């Protein structure tokens, strides 16, 4: 099986001018905005245009941790977002 590795391991995967997380957000937001349509669809696109520059000021991996904090994603071997104490 032939597998390709990126030339620089420290650089994120880039699709067009978005990194992989931004590209998933853009495609899913456009998909939902087309389905919903109207003012809600346009507001989703507006929120996306505000979110991407804000996200670029944050470190890599910020979106999965944000989803974990909101309870949308479970990170393996980590406590839940509402847990205040953790003993190993």
C-alpha positions in Angstrom: 0.0 0.0 0.0 1.4 3.4 -1.0 1.0 6.1 1.7 2.0 9.7 1.3 3.5 11.9 4.1 3.4 15.7 4.0 6.7 17.3 3.3 6.6 19.3 6.6 5.0 17.5 9.6 4.6 20.7 11.6 2.4 22.4 8.9 -1.3 21.7 8.9 -3.0 20.1 5.9 -4.2 22.9 3.6 -7.2 22.7 1.3 -7.5 25.9 -0.9 -6.6 28.6 1.7 -8.2 26.8 4.7 -6.7 24.3 7.0 -8.6 21.0 7.4 -10.7 22.1 10.4 -11.7 25.3 8.7 -12.6 23.5 5.5 -14.9 21.1 7.3 -16.6 24.1 9.0 -17.0 26.0 5.7 -18.4 23.0 3.8 -20.8 22.0 6.6 -22.0 25.6 7.2 -22.6 26.2 3.5 -24.4 22.8 3.3 -26.7 23.7 6.2 -27.2 27.3 5.0 -28.3 26.0 1.6 -30.8 23.6 3.2 -32.2 26.1 5.7 -32.0 29.1 3.4 -33.4 32.6 4.0 -32.3 34.8 6.8 -31.0 32.0 9.0 -28.8 30.7 6.2 -27.3 34.1 5.6 -26.8 34.6 9.3 -24.9 31.3 9.4 -22.6 32.5 6.7 -22.1 35.7 8.5 -21.2 33.9 11.7 -18.7 31.8 9.7 -17.1 34.9 8.3 -16.6 36.2 11.9 -15.5 32.8 13.3 -12.7 32.0 10.9 -10.6 35.1 11.7 -11.2 34.6 15.4 -10.2 31.0 15.1 -6.9 31.9 13.4 -5.8 33.8 16.5 -6.1 30.6 18.5 -3.6 27.7 18.7 -3.9 24.6 16.5 -6.5 22.1 17.8 -8.7 24.7 19.2 -11.9 23.6 17.5 -11.9 20.0 18.9 -11.3 21.3 22.4 -14.0 23.9 22.0 -16.4 21.1 20.9 -15.3 19.1 23.9 -16.0 22.0 26.2 -19.5 22.4 24.8 -20.1 18.7 25.3 -20.3 17.9 21.5 -17.2 15.7 21.4 -15.7 13.2 23.8 -11.9 13.1 23.9 -10.6 9.6 24.7 -8.9 9.1 28.1 -9.9 12.6 29.3 -12.5 13.6 31.9 -15.7 15.3 30.8 -15.9 19.1 30.5 -18.0 19.5 33.7 -15.7 17.6 35.9 -13.8 19.9 38.3 -11.5 17.4 39.9 -9.4 14.7 38.3 -7.3 12.1 40.2 -5.0 9.9 38.2 
